[in-house]
């Protein structure tokens, strides 16, 4: 039976990336060695990280003046590493979910943080609007996609200061205007690779302006100078990232990925909106995530939620249980998920509703 993987992260990878990674675990680049054991200083792996870096620049159309880094520690390390390098006096943040809140907490260790808006009181079920960003902010930080609550900001906000974004769960799903940004970071385990590597894109001229001493390992300039090789990088996730990037290019790049993602999300949201049993947790279509579709059963059917999860498992549908903090259901529609899997989920929703 085919398995339809809706897990939120670590999440689905393309068959192309998985197969090529599996082959390299046995024999990497015809070296007779596994990619798990080859030296990161070898010319074979240097070629991997070089090509992956160039493909990131190509697919995202990154202009000159930005460095692409492959770092450890996940996006959570970036919650502190970023203000360590970029926060001089004050930064502005918007609180749209758990990860945004965690980023705010860490940034407060390095300077004044102005939380310009929050949807916490409403369970993070919408994206705040009409907030004011102070013009004296060093940067404005936002989380583009909120995996737990199913909201997303699918545009580059207007701000009187440079933007900084956590794009962990929706990078490579839309065009980005880099002229507005000083930094973007993304944990790989959603749309790029297995957990273990973090993609960081930083404007070179934004660095070197803070007065505080920065530990060597936490200074972006260290990793720029050493080409992400200051210490041993996460070799396997970077190799898989390269396979994913090659796959994205073969498909047609970010425009084609976005078209597919919008189509998948529209199909599932239509099924939810037309249902008498299921209802979405984010009511405003403009705020709805196309990566993480969150929904619940209406009150009269609430007790059937565990039964629906079992019903889905019997059809090979896995990973749709909502985050433990909110319950309900969450279907993650990352780039590697085929639309056929969404059709199977929609059919399961229709059939379950018809029998109850």
HURA-V323372 format. One record per residue. RES is the residue in one letter. PHI is phi in radians with two decimals (* if undefined). Layout:
# HURA-V323372
RES/PHI + RES/PHI
This chain:
# HURA-V323372
X/* + X/-1.21 + X/-1.71 + X/-1.87 + X/-1.68 + X/-1.89 + X/-1.08 + X/-1.46 + X/2.57 + X/-0.95 + X/-2.30 + X/-1.05 + X/-2.12 + X/-1.17 + X/-1.06 + X/-1.04 + X/-1.17 + X/-1.15 + X/-1.14 + X/-1.16 + X/-1.18 + X/-1.04 + X/-1.10 + X/-1.25 + X/-1.17 + X/-1.49 + X/-2.61 + X/-1.57 + X/0.89 + X/1.01 + X/-1.51 + X/1.41 + X/-2.01 + X/-1.37 + X/-1.07 + X/-1.28 + X/-2.16 + X/-1.29 + X/-1.17 + X/-1.23 + X/-1.57 + X/-1.22 + X/-1.12 + X/-1.18 + X/-1.37 + X/-1.01 + X/-1.12 + X/-1.13 + X/-1.21 + X/-1.14 + X/-1.18 + X/-1.07 + X/-1.10 + X/-1.17 + X/-1.21 + X/-1.04 + X/-1.08 + X/-1.22 + X/-1.18 + X/-1.63 + X/0.96 + X/-1.37 + X/-1.33 + X/-1.08 + X/1.72 + X/-2.06 + X/-1.93 + X/-1.84 + X/-2.09 + X/-2.06 + X/-2.13 + X/-1.62 + X/1.62 + X/1.23 + X/-1.07 + X/-1.09 + X/-1.18 + X/-1.16 + X/-1.01 + X/-1.81 + X/-1.11 + X/-1.16 + X/-1.13 + X/-0.94 + X/-1.62 + X/-2.07 + X/-1.54 + X/-1.60 + X/-2.20 + X/-2.53 + X/-2.29 + X/-1.88 + X/-2.30 + X/-1.99 + X/-1.74 + X/-2.08 + X/2.91 + X/-1.02 + X/-1.28 + X/-1.11 + X/-1.11 + X/-1.14 + X/-1.13 + X/-1.09 + X/-1.02 + X/-1.22 + X/-1.10 + X/-1.14 + X/-1.29 + X/-2.08 + X/2.96 + X/-1.30 + X/-2.08 + X/-1.77 + X/-1.48 + X/-1.31 + X/-2.93 + X/-2.65 + X/-1.96 + X/-1.05 + X/-1.11 + X/-1.81 + X/1.18 + X/0.98 + X/-1.61 + X/-2.65 + X/-1.70 + X/-1.03 + X/-2.16 + X/1.00 + X/-1.63 + X/-1.98 + X/-1.73 + X/-1.01 + X/-1.23 + X/-1.61 + X/-1.27 + X/-1.16 + X/-2.89 + X/-2.00 + X/-1.79 + X/-2.47 + X/-1.71 + X/-1.17 + X/-2.33 + X/-1.86 + X/-1.11 + X/-1.33 + X/-1.87 + X/1.37 + X/-2.00 + X/-2.68 + X/-1.88 + X/-1.75 + X/-2.68 + X/-1.59 + X/-1.05 + X/-1.43 + X/-2.64 + X/-1.46 + X/-2.55 + X/-1.09 + X/-1.63 + X/-2.35 + X/-2.43 + X/-1.61 + X/-1.92 + X/-0.96 + X/-1.89 + X/-2.44 + X/-1.14 + X/1.18 + X/-2.15 + X/-2.82 + X/-1.26 + X/-2.10 + X/-1.57 + X/-1.20 + X/-1.11 + X/-1.61 + X/-1.94 + X/-1.78 + X/-2.83 + X/-2.38 + X/-2.37 + X/-2.72 + X/-1.11 + X/-1.38 + X/-1.40 + X/-1.97 + X/-2.15 + X/-2.43 + X/-2.85 + X/-1.13 + X/-1.02 + X/2.34 + X/-2.32 + X/-2.17 + X/-1.52 + X/-2.20 + X/-2.10 + X/-2.29 + X/-1.30 + X/-1.05 + X/-1.30 + X/-1.41 + X/-1.64 + X/1.48 + X/-1.98 + X/-1.59 + X/-1.48 + X/-1.23 + X/-1.25 + X/-2.00 + X/-0.96 + X/-0.87 + X/-1.21 + X/-1.76 + X/-1.66 + X/-0.97 + X/-1.11 + X/-1.02 + X/-1.36 + X/-1.15 + X/-1.07 + X/-1.69 + X/1.07 + X/1.11 + X/-2.10 + X/-1.08 + X/-2.18 + X/-1.10 + X/-1.37 + X/-1.25 + X/-1.07 + X/-1.12 + X/-1.05 + X/-1.18 + X/-1.07 + X/-1.16 + X/-1.02 + X/-1.04 + X/-1.11 + X/-1.10 + X/-1.14 + X/-1.07 + X/-1.10 + X/-1.06 + X/-1.13 + X/-1.08 + X/-1.24 + X/2.20 + X/1.40 + X/-1.04 + X/-1.00 + X/-1.24 + X/-1.08 + X/-1.11 + X/-1.02 + X/-1.13 + X/-1.12 + X/-1.10 + X/-1.14 + X/-1.11 + X/-1.12 + X/-1.06 + X/-1.08 + X/-1.27 + X/-1.10 + X/-1.07 + X/-1.10 + X/-1.18 + X/-1.17 + X/-1.57 + X/-1.51 + X/-1.65 + X/-1.79 + X/-1.87 + X/-2.52 + X/-1.32 + X/-1.55 + X/-1.96 + X/-1.42 + X/-1.44 + X/-0.98 + X/-1.18 + X/-1.74 + X/-1.30 + X/-1.30 + X/-1.63 + X/-1.74 + X/-2.25 + X/-1.60 + X/-1.82 + X/-2.69 + X/-2.38 + X/-1.58 + X/-1.09 + X/-0.89 + X/-1.22 + X/-2.01 + X/-0.91 + X/-1.20 + X/-1.58 + X/-1.02 + X/-1.08 + X/-1.15 + X/-1.18 + X/-1.07 + X/-1.12 + X/-1.04 + X/-1.18 + X/-1.03 + X/-1.14 + X/-1.82 + X/1.44 + X/-1.66 + X/-2.19 + X/1.48 + X/-1.69 + X/-1.16 + X/-1.13 + X/-0.98 + X/-1.02 + X/-1.44 + X/-2.21 + X/1.31 + X/1.16 + X/-2.27 + X/-2.55 + X/-1.90 + X/-1.62 + X/-1.94 + X/-1.15 + X/-0.95 + X/-1.37 + X/-1.35 + X/-1.32 + X/-1.11 + X/-1.05 + X/-1.16 + X/-1.16 + X/-1.09 + X/-1.13 + X/-1.13 + X/-1.07 + X/-1.09 + X/-1.11 + X/-1.09 + X/-1.08 + X/-1.18 + X/-1.13 + X/-1.14 + X/-1.15 + X/-1.59 + X/-2.19
